[in-house]
Amino acid sequence: MKEEHALQKLYMSLRITVENDLKEHQQYFDLVDTKKVSEFQVLRKSCLAEFKDIAESAFKIPKHKQRYWLFEKRSNGTIRPWRLLSKTQEDSNLDVIVKQDLGLFLEEVLDENTNSVGDLLLFLKYYDPLDPSIRYVGHIIMNLNLPMDALLTWIRKKMGFNNDVDIDIKEEKRTQLKAIELNKSFYQNGITTGAILIFQTINTHDYSRYPTIKKFFEYITHQTVVDFRTLNEPQKSVVKISLMKSARFETIVDNLGAHLNHDPKKIRLTTHDLQRNLPSPHPLNKPEPQNCVLNPIRRNKSKRKNELQLKEFISKSLTDPKILYYELLDVPLSEASGTSKTFSIIWLNYQAIQTKVVELVTRVDAPLCDLLEILSTKTNCPPDRIRLMGVQDCIITKIFDPRSVVSDLLIGSLKLYAESVSPEESNPKHQCLRVHHLLGGRHVGHPFVFTLIKGEKVVELRQRLQVKLGLSLAETKCLKIRLTSSRAERVLEQTILSDFVTKESRLVLLHPQAPPQKKVLKINQSTA
């Protein structure tokens, strides 16, 4: 730890944005996400002149063509290059000139991009009404006293437009557009270094759905791409759908249902908790239909409740992910309401290998036997032969009584496991032991319940475990068996285990390598 702390004092992270990062920026707005650009570990007391060798190797930009700009985070949340580093600053320590995590913009100097007092660094985007789309096309240095129409020559040459093609230019101000007067100078139009200018050809796209930049901006500022994920795998994206921010609940589930080929009335949504980066604790319930007669005093409040829009379910930040989670239900959401919950149950086969994950939706106030009946249809195992277990950290902490209620499953943060009860357990003389796997001092794999035959020696138990777990003879010989109660102890081969078993006893299997696993088949309600 002391060495790491010492290295942190010596080194710093330096993020470098280059032209290619601007071209690959996926969002319509702003220039770049500086968290996604190249990052280097450099000595704090080194200078930029020394870093140029590293940059030449990484970006293939000769040292004499490298020019560096400081980034600025503006008051409206946008990030733009704003000041060119002087030769004196390039010889200063990096930790002095780069004090923000935004890093530097590395410009490759071209012949036409000389820089002098009064020059502006500008970034150009092109709007194509036929696509319609906006793409980054390059940057340029222009003097602030020149008229705006001086930029038209560069645009026509860059895009291959004829000289008689009319061009309209707007300045991008976060998610808004500012009109530009071409007969006035950059200074008179209020253009500063780092400005983004969007241009298009005009009077030729009346048949386009969004013929102007303004109309397209109005559209994209009111739509967003939502990343839909399942509650069971919250880190894995399933489908991304473009939706209007004003979309109502019904519109959202209709679109999702069409992509998943599932009845939209049987879909439940859950919002994303940005702080935990996990699903919110409570799902969204479909708003109840409005009553025909409303209290005039509460009319607006009732209308608000029933007309919640997508923009109220997702983050309003441009950079935050737009995520919603979904569940596929057996019954319409209106019937499930807030009293139902989705349970993910890991099913173990005879060899205690996880073979499937079954997702069930049931009311939390229902008897547990109802859930076992549904689980029986998914596993082809009679409900009275199913054992439902609560597992934490690969250890069985609870075996649920079929006579209890579903709400008991919600107590604690337990994973739910289920397995078929073995025929040997019907003998009252036999005992059942909870079995856990141990590897390298920590619990791993899937625990299970194993029948201990009265009078059986450990050597005989080992043979049955070999068959149960599908182990080879060599693996079985390396397996160490311990019986735990108040303390762990190794059990001798000729020991009659049943003589030492108490109610608190557990059987621990010490593996020289990980216990067997198997690819999981997931089954949810829609496959019933």
N, C-alpha and C positions, 0 to 999 in steps of 0.2 A: 504493500500500500504506500509506503514511504517513497519507493522508487517511482510509482505511478504519479504521486503528487509532485515529485521533483520534475518529472517529464512534462507535466501540465504547466509548470512554471516556465519551462524552457521552450515548449512548442505551442502553436496555436493553429486552429483550422482556418484555411483561406479558401473561400468559394470564388470560383472564376466563371463568369458567364461569357460565352462567345456567341457569335452570329448564329451558329447552328442551333443553339438553345432557343433562340428567338423563333427560328423557323419551326421547331418542334413543339412549341408551346401549344397545348391542346385547347385552351379556353379562348373564347372570342375576345375577352377583355384583357387589358394590360399587356405586358411584354413577356414576363417570365416568372416562374416560380423558383426563386433562388435556392430553395431547399432541394431541388432536383438537379442542380448543375454539378460540375466537377468540383471535388473538394480535395485540398492538399494539406498535409501536415508540414508546417514550416517553422523554422526557428523565429521566435518573437523578435530577436534582435538582428535578424537578417534584413536586407533591404530588397526593394522591388527589382533593382538592377540585377541582383543575384538570382532572383526568381525567374527572370526572363529565359534563362537556359532551360529550366524545367518546363516553362510554357512552350518554348519552341519545340521541345521533344514531344510534349503531350498534344499540342494543337497544330503542329506543322506551320507555325507562323514565325517567320524570321524575326530576330530580335529588333532589327532596325525598322520593322513594320508594326511593332507592338506599341499600342497606346492605351493607357489605363484611365478609367473613369470611376469615381466614387458613386455608389448607389445612394439614393435618398428615399425614405418612406414618407410619402406626402400625407397631409392631414386627411385626405379622402381615402387613405388606405392603399393607394397605388404605389408601385415601386419603379423608380426611373433613374437612369444615370443622370447626374446633374453637374458634376464638376470634373474637369480634366486635371490629372495629377501633373504637376510641373516636374522638371528635371531635378530640382532640389528635393521635392517630396519623394521622388523615386529613390533617392539616396538615403532617405530617413528610415528608421526602424519600422517594420511592418505593424507592430502593435501600437505605434503612434498614429499612423495614417489610416489604418483600418480598425475602427472601434465598434463596428456593427457586424452582426452575423450575415449581412446582405452580401458582403464581399465586394468584388470589383467587376466591372465590365471591360473585357479585353477587346479593343477595336483593332481590326487589321487595317492599317492605313493604306488607302488607295491613292492614286495620283490626284484624283479630283477632290479627295477629302483632306486637303490641307487645313490647318487650323490657325486662326489668328484672333486678335481681340475683337469681340463683337460677333463671333461666329456661334452658331447653334448646332447641336447634335439632334437631328430629327429622325424619327422612325416612320416608315411608310407601310401601310396595309392597303390591299386592293379588294374592293367588293365586287363580286361577279353576280349580277342579278339573275343570270341564267341558271346558276348552280342551285340555290343561292348560297354563297359562302364568303367568308373573309379570310384572307391569308396574308402573312407577312411577306414583303418583297425586298426589304433592305433598309439601310440607313444612309443619311447624307449630311454633309456639313454645309450650312447656308448662312450667309451674313444676315443679321437681324434687320438691317436697313434696306435690304432688297425687297421689291414688291413680291407678293405671293405668287404671281403668275410666272416668276422666274423658275419656279419649281416645275412648271408644266413641261419644260424642255427635257428635264431629267426623266420625268414620268413617261413621256412619249417614247424616249429612247430606250428606257428600261423595259417597257411593255410592248414595244414594237407597234405603237399606234401611229396613224397618219397625223400629219400636222393639223389637219382640219377637224380632227375629232375633239368634241367639246368634253371637258372634264370638270367634274364637281369635286370639291375637297371639303371635308369636315374634320374638326379636331375631336379626338376621343377624350372625354373627361369622365373617367371611370365607366359608368354605364349610361352616360348621357353623351349627346353630340353638341358641339358648338359650331355655329355657322362661320364660314370663312369668306372674307371679301377679297377677291383676287386682285383688285386694283389697289389695295393697301399693302403696306409692308408687313413683314413678320412682326416687327415691333408694335405697329398700330393694331394688329390683330391679337396682341397679347400672347404671342407664341414664345415659349421659353425652351431652354435645353431639356431634352428628354420627352418632348411632346410627341404624341402619336397622331399622325395625319392619315385619314382614310379617304381614298379617292375612288371614283367610278366614272365610266363614260355615261353620258346623259342623252335623253330623247330617243333612245333606241330600244327601250325595254318596257314599253307600256303593257305588253302582254304578260310580263312576269308577275308572279304573285306578290313579290316585294320589289318593285321597280327602283326604289331609292334606298340609300343607306339608312335614312331615317325610319322608313317603314320596317326594314329588316331589324333594326335595333329595337323598335317597339315590340317586335315579335320575340326576339331572343331574350329580352329582359323580362318577358312574361312566361318563358318556358324554361324547363330544367330537365336534366337527365337524372332519373332516380335509379339507384342501385338497390335491387330487391334481393334479399337474402332470407334463408330459413332461420328460425329460432334455434334449431339444433346445430347449425353450422354458421354462426354469426360472422365469421371471418371470410367466408367463401361467397363470392358473388354468383348469383344464379342467372339473372337477366337484368339488363339495363333498358329502361323505357323512357323516351322523351315525352314529357307531360307539361301541360300548361300549369303555371303556379296557381291559377284560379280553379283548377280541377276539383270537383267535389268528391266525396268518399266513393259514391257509386261509379264515377268515371274512372277513378284509380283502380278499383277492383275489377271493373269491366275490362280494362286494358290488360291487367295482370292475368286475369282468368283466360283471356284470349291467347296469351303467350304460353300459359301453362296447360291449356286445354282442360280447364277445371271450372266448375260452376262458380261464377263470381259471388253468388249469394252465400257460398260456403268457404269464404276466405276471410281470415281475421288478420288485421295489421297491427304492428307494434312499432313505435317510433324509436329513434336512435338516441342514446344518451352520449353526448359528446365528451363529457368529463370522464366517464368510465370506458368509452369506446365499446359499449355493449348495448344490447336491447334494453329499453326502459322496462321497469318492473311490471307495469300494467299495460295491457293491450288497448287498442282503440276499439271502442264499440260503435257500431253503426248508429248515427243519430236517429232518434225516434221520429216518426212522421209528425208534422205539426198538427195540432188540434184545429178543428174548423173555427172555433171561437177562442180568441186569445184575450187575455186581460190587456186592455190598451196600455196600461202602465208598464207591463212587462213584455210588450210586443217585440221591441228591438232585441231584448235579451233572448227571447225564445227563438227569434229568427237567427240570431248569431249562433246559437247552439246547433241549429239544424243545417247551417250552411257553412260549416268549417271547410276551409280550402287547403289544398296541398301546401301552400306556402306557410301555413301554420303548423304543419307536421314536421317540416324540415328546417335546417339551419339557413339563416338569411345571409350568412357570410359567403363571399365569392369562392373562398378557398376551402371551406369545410365540405366534407363529403355529404352527399344527399342520399341517405340510406333509409330504407324502410324494411322491416322484417314481416314475414307472412307465415300463416299456418293454414293448412288445408284441412277443413273440417268435414265430419261425416254428416252434420246437420246444418241447416241455415244459421247464419250468425245471429239472427233475431231470436232463435230458439236457444242457442248456446249462451248468449248474453254474458254477463260478467261472472256467472256462477260456474262456468266451465273452464277447464284448463287442459293444455296439451302435456302429455307425459311421454317421455322418451324412455323406452325400456330395452335394455340390452339382453338379448336372448342367448343363453349358453347351451351348447349341445352336450351330449353324453360325456365328451372328452373335456368339458369345461372350456371350450373354445367359442369365442364370440362369433356367431354366424349371421346375425341380423340385428338391426335396430328397429323396433316397432314403435311407431308414434300413434298414440291414442288420445282422443278428446272425450272427456266425460265430465259430468258434474262433480264438484268437489264434495257435495253433500250426499252423493250416492254411496251405497254399500260397496265395499271392496270386491265382493263376489261379482258385482256387475262388470267391473273392470276386468276381472279374470275371465268372465264369459267372452268379452270382446277379444282379449288376448288369446283365448283358446282358438278362435276362428283364424287368427294370424299364424299360429304355430302348430296347429293340428295336434294339440295336446289337451286332454280333458281338463276342465277348469279345476277339478278337485285334485289333480296331479301336478299343479303348477305351484312352485314355491317362489314368492316375491320377496326380494331382499333389498335392504338399503346398504349401500357401500360408500365408504369414505376412505380416500387414500389407499385403495386396493385392499381394504379390510371390511368384512361383513360386520356392521354395527347393529343391524336390526333385521329380524325376519318377521314379516308382517302377518298378522292373524287375519285370515279370510273373513272373519266376522266383524272386522273393524270397518271404518269408513274411509273413503278416498282422501279426505282432508288430512289423514294421518301421514300420507306420503309427502306432504308439504313441510313437515317438521324437520328443520335442519337442512343443510345443503348436501343431501344424499343423492348419489347416482342410483338408479333403479336397475336391478338385475333380476332375471327370472330364469328358472331352470326346471326340468322335469324331476319330480320326486322318484327316486329309485325304488324298485320292488323290495329290496332288502330292508327298507325302513319300516315296512309293515310288521316286521318281527319285533315284538315288545322287548325281547332280550338284547337287541342290538342298540347301540348308541350312535347318535349323529354328532359329528364334529365339524366345526367351521374350519376350513383349510385356507391358508394364505401362502403366497409365494414370496420368498426373500432372495434378493440378489444384491450382492455388494453392500449389505447393511441397510437396504431400503426395500419396502414392499412394492412389488410389481405384478403385472399380469392380472388375471381374473380369478377372484376367490370363488370357492364353491363349498358345498356341503357334502361330506363323505361319511358313509356308514362304517362304523367300527363294530366288528363281529366279536361277541363275548368270547374270551379265552384266546383270541388271536394274537400271535406274536408279531413283533415288528417286521421280521423277515417276510412273513406272509402278507402283511399289510403292504409292504413294498412291492410285492408281485402284483397285487391288485391295483396299486397306484400306477404301475407300469402300463397295465392294460387300459386303465381309465384315461391316462394322459397321452397314450400313444408314444411312450418313450422307448428308445432303444435300450439294449442290455447295458451298454456302456454308460448311457445317460442315467440309467436307474442306479448303477453302482456308485456313481458320483453324487447322487442325491442324498443329502443329509436330512434326517427327520428329527424334529424337536416337538415336544409336548410342552405347551406354555400354560401357566396359570398365573401365579404371582411372580414367577421368574422363569426364564427360558433355560432349558437343560436338554442336552443331547440324550436320545433314547437308545439303549443298547439293543442289538438285533434280536436277542433271545428274550427281551422283556415282554411280558403280557401287558399290553397297553391299557386294557380295560381296568386293570387293577389300580391305575393311577389317575383315571379320568374323573374330573369333577365338573360341575355345571359351568365353571368359568374356563375350562380347558379349551385350548385351540391347538390345531395341528399346523406347524410351520414347516414348509419345504424349502430347504436351502439349496439353490441351484448354482452350479458353476457358470451357467449361461442362461439367457432369458428363456422363460417358459414359452411353449408354442403359441403362435398367433395365427390369425386367418383373416383374409379380406372380408370386410363386412358388407352384407346385403341390407340395404335400408328399405323398410316397408312403412308406408304411412297410410292414412285413412283412405286415400283415393284408390288404393290397391285392394281394398277389402272386397 
